[in-house]
Amino acid sequence: MNIYLIGKIKDIFNTQIFKNNFKKKSLILITEEQFPQNIIIDFIQDKIELLNNFKINDIVKIYINIKGKEWINNEGITKYINSIQGWKIEKI
């Protein structure tokens, strides 16, 4: 199943480098719908290079994976965290 979002790039952030050389670069996409949403989408590792030819205000289609994980905080309370990862992007 291909899940994608269409919208305008509002911002592109600098690449972040974490432990073990894990890399992430995020962008904000404003969706094109009756009530536009500001969605943060992460591109990780080798997928960061996909953003090289894009800039703010480009209208794009971004193919995504939705990730979720369970996390137990210091107080022992279970939390759930979702993230959206881009794996393909194209100009419209």
LUMPAKE-534526 format. One line per 10 residues: number of its first residue (from 1); their letters; for each residue y, x, z of C-alpha. Coordinates in Angstrom, 2 decimals, m for minus. Last residue first. Layout:
N
NUM	A	Y:X:Z; ...
***
This chain:
92
92	IKEIKWGQIS	18.26:3.96:m8.63; 17.70:7.47:m7.36; 14.24:8.40:m6.11; 12.73:9.36:m2.77; 9.13:10.09:m1.76; 7.44:10.88:1.57; 9.88:9.37:4.04; 8.87:9.05:7.66; 9.87:6.10:9.86; 9.36:6.43:13.59
82	NIYKTIGENN	8.10:4.16:16.33; 7.85:4.94:20.04; 5.88:3.03:22.63; 6.38:3.51:26.35; 3.85:3.52:29.18; 5.34:3.89:32.65; 3.85:6.66:34.82; 7.21:7.59:36.34; 7.32:10.84:34.35; 6.91:8.92:31.08
72	IWEKGKINIY	3.66:7.87:29.40; 3.90:7.94:25.59; 2.12:5.81:22.99; 2.72:6.54:19.35; 3.85:4.82:16.20; 4.36:5.91:12.60; 5.70:3.88:9.69; 5.17:5.59:6.34; 7.92:5.43:3.76; 8.82:5.35:0.09
62	IKVIDNIKFN	12.58:5.70:m0.31; 14.44:3.90:m3.11; 17.95:5.22:m3.56; 21.62:4.44:m4.10; 23.56:7.69:m3.60; 26.55:7.24:m1.25; 25.96:10.55:0.62; 24.05:13.11:m1.41; 20.67:13.69:m3.00; 19.23:16.59:m5.01
52	NLLEIKDQIF	17.98:18.67:m2.06; 16.44:15.68:m0.23; 12.92:16.21:m1.62; 12.94:19.69:m0.06; 12.52:18.10:3.37; 9.08:16.81:2.25; 7.63:20.31:2.87; 7.92:19.92:6.67; 9.22:16.49:7.65; 11.51:13.85:6.18
42	DIIINQPFQE	12.81:11.43:8.79; 14.37:8.04:8.06; 17.09:6.49:10.21; 17.85:2.89:9.26; 21.32:1.34:9.34; 20.70:m2.33:8.52; 22.54:m4.60:6.11; 22.62:m8.33:7.03; 22.38:m10.16:3.69; 20.43:m7.28:2.18
32	ETILILSKKK	21.02:m3.82:0.75; 19.84:m1.40:3.39; 22.09:1.33:4.75; 20.01:4.52:4.87; 20.68:7.20:7.48; 19.09:10.56:6.81; 16.86:12.89:8.75; 15.58:16.44:8.31; 12.58:17.71:10.27; 10.88:21.08:10.61
22	FNNKFIQTNF	7.97:22.20:12.83; 8.17:26.01:13.21; 5.67:26.01:16.12; 8.37:24.60:18.38; 11.24:22.78:16.66; 13.46:23.34:13.62; 16.07:20.71:12.74; 17.40:20.41:9.20; 20.99:19.22:9.00; 21.72:15.51:8.79
12	IDKIKGILYI	22.21:13.30:5.73; 24.55:10.34:6.08; 25.18:6.88:4.63; 22.61:6.98:1.83; 22.71:3.62:0.07; 19.80:1.21:0.01; 16.24:0.44:m0.95; 13.31:0.72:1.44; 9.70:1.36:0.53; 6.15:0.50:1.52
2	NM	3.43:1.37:m0.95; 0.00:0.00:0.00
***
